[in-house]
């Protein structure tokens, strides 16, 4: 899958799609929900330099990655988000939680 990145709002778009494309946006100034994390839903971890890199990893996981969280330079991909498992959304100092906003649009 190819990915296009727009500078201002860091929009990801799968470019090799036929009828419907997936989009996901992360504002360049976004810091997530500080000191909050999903407990027990991490399925893959990475050491990364930037929040945006974690966003890209989650985008690449398509249906499996519902959200991501960061602790220092550790990126954790999550199989649930704060809406699907609200009891597991807990206070964890030093973490930042990010919803993965996915949108599907028709190609023109």
C-alpha positions in Angstrom: 0.0 0.0 0.0 1.3 3.4 -0.9 0.8 6.3 1.5 0.5 10.0 0.8 1.4 12.5 3.5 0.1 16.1 3.5 2.4 18.4 5.6 -0.1 20.6 7.5 -2.5 18.1 9.0 -0.5 14.8 8.5 -3.2 13.1 6.5 -2.6 9.5 5.4 -4.3 8.1 2.4 -4.0 4.6 0.9 -3.3 5.5 -2.8 -3.7 2.1 -4.3 -7.4 1.6 -3.7 -10.0 1.0 -6.3 -13.4 2.3 -5.2 -13.0 3.3 -1.6 -9.9 4.8 0.1 -9.0 5.0 3.7 -8.0 8.3 5.3 -6.7 9.1 8.7 -5.6 12.5 10.1 -3.4 13.5 12.9 -2.9 17.3 13.6 0.8 18.2 13.7 0.3 19.8 17.2 -1.7 17.0 18.7 -0.5 15.6 22.0 -3.1 13.0 22.7 -4.9 12.5 26.0 -2.1 12.9 28.5 -1.6 10.5 31.5 -4.3 8.1 30.1 -3.9 4.7 28.5 -5.7 1.5 27.5 -4.7 -1.3 29.9 -4.4 -4.8 28.4 -5.0 -4.1 24.7 -1.5 -3.6 23.3 -0.7 -6.1 20.5 2.5 -4.6 19.0 5.2 -2.3 20.4 7.8 -0.2 18.7 10.6 2.3 19.7 10.0 5.4 17.5 11.2 9.0 17.5 7.9 10.7 16.6 4.2 10.5 17.4 3.5 10.6 13.6 5.6 7.4 13.1 3.3 5.6 15.6 0.2 6.9 13.7 1.7 5.4 10.5 2.3 2.0 12.1 -1.3 2.0 13.4 -2.6 3.0 9.9 -0.7 0.2 8.3 -2.4 -2.4 10.6 -5.8 -1.6 9.0 -8.6 -3.3 10.8 -6.6 -4.5 13.8 -5.3 -1.2 15.2 -8.1 0.9 16.8 -5.9 3.4 18.7 -2.3 3.9 19.9 -0.5 5.2 22.9 3.0 6.5 23.6 5.2 6.3 26.6 8.5 8.0 26.1 9.7 6.7 22.7 7.6 3.5 23.0 4.7 3.2 20.7 1.9 0.7 21.5 -0.7 -0.3 19.0 -4.1 -1.1 20.5 -6.7 -3.6 19.4 -9.5 -1.7 21.3 -10.1 2.0 21.9 -11.5 4.1 24.8 -15.1 3.8 23.4 -15.1 0.0 22.8 -13.5 -0.8 26.2 -14.1 2.2 28.5 -13.4 0.3 31.7 -9.8 -0.3 30.4 -9.1 3.4 29.8 -7.2 4.2 32.9 -4.9 6.8 34.3 -1.2 6.0 33.6 1.3 8.8 34.3 3.6 9.6 31.4 1.4 8.0 28.7 -0.4 9.8 25.9 -3.4 8.1 24.3 -4.5 8.7 20.7 -7.8 7.7 19.0 -7.2 6.4 15.4 -9.6 8.4 13.3 -10.3 6.3 10.2 -12.5 7.5 7.4 -13.5 5.8 4.1 -14.2 7.8 1.0 -15.2 6.9 -2.5 -12.7 7.4 -5.3 -13.7 9.8 -8.0 
